[in-house]
Amino acid sequence: MLRRIQFNVVLGVFVVAATGLAQIWSCAEAEDAGSYPDHPIRVIVSVPAGGGVDTVTRIVTDKMRAPLGQPLIVENRAGVGGSVAAELVSKADPDGYTLLASQPSPITTNPLIYKSLNYDPTKLVPIAILSHVPNVLLVRANFPAKTVPELIAYAKANPGKINYASQGIGTTSHTTAELFQTITHTKFTHVPYKGTAPALTDLLAGNVDLMFNELATSLPLYKSGGVKILAVTVKQRVDALPDIPTIAETGVAGFDSDTWHALTGPPNLPADIVSKLNAAANAAMHDPDLLEHYKQLSISPGGGTPAEVAAFIQRENKRWGEVIRAAGIEPQ
């Protein structure tokens, strides 16, 4: 009887101690979440320095610093259509100190492009859309076609002889070109690069013939005479290029392509951290300096709640997944 009483007393002490310890842990976790962030945040960009994602990320993260109270350090990790950066972030601790800034492909369609990925894009946590950018059809300065109908005619007369650059396999520039070929019944040769900057460098040098690229990085090259823009690939003309027709105006119906950039986090990123990051990104979208900078680059701000961002990414995944399947792009 005495032993039973002693055991019950010891057990009671243990339960009380364990409960108290659990409460301490819970309070510590709440304090940690409440103090986030308390040191700099790494933002892994999926393209080399100088690309559209890189430019946008540096603009936005600079404005996120004030509401978060910590700097956001941009780090470029290009490769495999953005998958190198996405994999790194997917394996990071879900503490909010390692984030991904990317074009659509590494968080949407890469599973349809690559046979083996070391991460699951659907597990990355949507935080914010950073920007929306019109795409344009660029050709090298001395390309013989001066209009889209002339390009189509030239392509049909020279099947497979036109080379087009992309930011990498599965990127928006790649899938947009595939959509164009499907609709116009033409055949180009794909030359993938590791990002926008090296692709544009070869286009300027005349080593490739054309590229579907975002307006922000194309506009300076067009104004300098280094490339020609035959059309914008969105539904309405853009203010920065009032004399350039939409792709529909040139006779190519059912063609619409823009690009966007998103901020995502590793799997299991806590909702309260997502909320803080989302609020900081949305605050940045209303910053007058950012809006003026975006206007100069012909970029539209993003934003939205985490739920809205997640729904948008799902719609885009479905949209471009259908293009990839229709074009018969085989996983590599």
N, C-alpha and C positions, 0 to 999 in steps of 0.2 A: 504493500500500500504506500509506504514511504517512497519507494523508488518511483512509483507512478506519479506521485505528487511532484517529486523532483524533476521528472521528465517533462511534465506539463508546464512547470515553471520555466525550465530551460527553453522549451518550445515557444512559450509565450514571449519570452525575451527575444528569441530569434526573429519571430514574426514582427514584433515591434521594431526591432533594429532594421530588418529588411524593408519594412514599410517606410521607415524614416529615410533609409538610404535611397529608395526609389524616388521619394519626394525630393531629396537633394538633387538626384540626377535630373529629374523633371525640371526643377527650377534652373539648374545649370544649362540644360538644353534651351529652355525658354529665354534665358539671359543671352546665350550665344546667338539665337535667332534674332532677338531684339537688337543686338549690337551689330548685326551684319549691315554693311561690311566694315571690318576693322583693319583691313590692309588691302593693298592694290589687287585689282581683278585682272586676270589674263583673258584677253579676247583673241582666240585663234581664228585667223582669217584664212579662208580656203583657197586663196589665189595669191600670186606673187605681188609684191609691192607695185603700185601703179595701176592695178586693175580697178574695175568699177566697184567691186565689193570692198576693196581696200580703201578707196577714196571715201565712199559713203561711211564705212565703219569709223574712220578717223574723225569725220565730221560729227557723227552722232555721239561717239564715246566721249569726245571732248566736252559735249554739252551735258552728258550724263554725270560728269564728275561732280558738279555742284550739288545736285539733289542727293547723290549717294555719299558725298563727302570723302571719296577715295578716287585715285586715278585709275583709269582702265588702260592697261598696257596692251597695245596691239602687237601680235606676233604672227608672221606669215608662215603658213605650212601648206604649200601647194602640192598637187599631185593626185592622180587617179580620179579626175573629175570632182575634186573636193573631198574625196574619201579619206585621204591621209589626215586632214584636219578633223573631219567628223569622227574618225576612229579614236583619235587622241582625246577628244572631248568626251566621247561616249564612255571611255575608261577612266575618266577623271572622277575624283570624289564629288559627290553631289552636295557640295558646300557653297556653291555660288561663286567660287573664285576661279573657275575655268569655264569659259563660254565659247560658243561657236558663232562666227559671223560668216554667212555663206550665200552663194547663189542657190537657185532651187535644187539642182541635181543631187547634191549629197544628202538632202533631207527629204527628197521625194523619189525620183526615178532611178537612182543608181542600182537598186536591186535588179532592175530590168536590163541593165547595161553590163554589169559585171557578175560573172558566175559565182564568185566568192567574195563576200564582204566580211570584215571582221567586226562589224557592228550592225545594229538594227536601226535604220532611220526612224522607224515608228516609235522607238523608245526615247528619242531625243525630245526634250521638253520645249514646246514653243513658248517664246517670251514676247517677241515683238517683230513686226515688219518694219524694216528700217527705211525702205524707199520703194518706189515704183518708177521704172524708167522705160520710155519708148525704145523699141529697137529700130534699126535702119538697115537698109541693104547697101553695103559699101562695095565698091569695086576699085581696083588699082587705077591710078590717074590716067594711064595710057591704055586702059581696056577698050577694045573697039566698040562695045555697046554703050550707048548714051542714055537709053531708056530701058525699062523692064521688058516691053515687047521685043526690043532689039536683042536683049540678053537671052530671052527665051528662044528666039529664032536662031541665034548664034549657037546656043547650047544644043538645039536639035540638029543643027548642021554639023556639030562637032561633039557627039556624045562621049562623055567620059573625059574629055580633054580640058574642061574647066576645073581648076582646083579651088576648093574653098577651105578657108581656115576656120577653126573653132577654138574655143577655150579649153577643149578637152572632150573626150567621148562622153556623151550623155548630157552635156551642158546645154543651156538654152540656145546658144549659137549653133550647136550641132543639130538639135531636134527641130529648130526653126528651118534650117536648110533642108532637112529631110521632108518637112511638111511642104515646103515650096516645091521640091522635086516631085512629090506625090501629086500635088494639085496641077502642076504645069506639065507633067509627063516629060520631065527632063532628067538628065543623069550627070551628076558632078562627081569629082573625086575628092574625098575627105582627107584633109591634112590636120590632125589634132595637135594642139599645143598644150602647154602647162600654164594656161592663164591667158588673159586678154592682152597684156603688154607684149609678150613675145609673138603672139599671132599678128597684132597690128604692126609690129616691127617688120615682119616678113611681107605683110601686105604693102606697106610703104616702100619696101625695097623691090616690089614687083615679083617676089618669089611665089606668091599665090595670087589668084585672080579676084576673089571676092570673099566677103564675110558678112554674116548677119550679126550685128553688134549693137550694144546699147548706145543710145544717143550721147550720153554724158562724155564718154571717152572718144566718140567718133567726131563730135562737133569741132574740136580744135584742129583735127587733122583735115577736115573738110574745109574749114576757113583758111587754112594755110595752103590749100591746093594739093595736098599730098594724096588725097583720095577723092572719089566722086561718090555722092549719095544719090541713088536712083529712086528710092522711095522710103517712106516711113511705114513700118509694119503694124500700125495701130489704126483704129477706126477713123480718127480725125487727124487733120494736119496739126503740126505742133508749132507753137508761136516762134520758136527759134529758127524754123525752116519753113516760112510761109509759102515759098515757091516750090517746095518739094511735095509731090503728090503722095497720097496714101497708096498702099499696095492695091487696094480695091479700085482706086481711080485709074490704075494702069491696066485693069482688066482681069486681075487675079482675084476671083471671088472666094470667100470662105477662108481667107487667110488673115490671122490676127496673132500678133506676138509682141509681148512686152517682157521685161524681166523685172525681178524684184529681189530684194536682199532681206535676209531674216537673221534674227538673233535667237539662238536656241541654247539649251543647257543639257547637261548629262542626265541620264535616266535617274528617276527618283529625286529630282531636285525639289525640295520642299516648296509647298504652295506659297508660304509667306515670303520666301526669297524671290520666287517668281513674281509675286505681286510687287515687291520693292523695285525689282529690275524693270518690270513693265511700266510702273509709274514713272520711273526716271526716263525711260525711252519715250514715253508719251509726252512728258514735259519737254524733252529735247525737240520733239516734232513741232512745238509751238514757239520755240525760241526764234526771235526775229532774225538773228544772225544766221542761224541754220536755214531758215526759210529763204533768205536772200541768197545764200550760197547755193541752195538747191535750185532756185530760180535761174541763176546764172548757168547752171549745168543742165537745165531742162529736166530736173528730177522732181517728182511729187513725193511728199512725205508719206510715211506709213502710219503705224500706230495700231490702235485697237486693243481690246482685252485679250488675255491669253486664250480664252475660249474662241473668240473670233479669229485669232491668228491660227489656231489649230484647225478650224473649219476651212479657212482659206487654203492652208497647205494641203489638206485632204482633197479639195476640189482641183487644185493645180496638179496634184499627183495623178488624179484620174484623167484629167485633160491631156497631159503630156504622155501618160502611159498609153493612152489610145493611139497617139501619134507614133510612138515607138513601135507598137505592135503592127500598126497599119503599114509602116515603112519597112517592116521586116528586119529591124535591127537585131542582130543576134548577140546574146551575152558573150562577153569576152573573158 
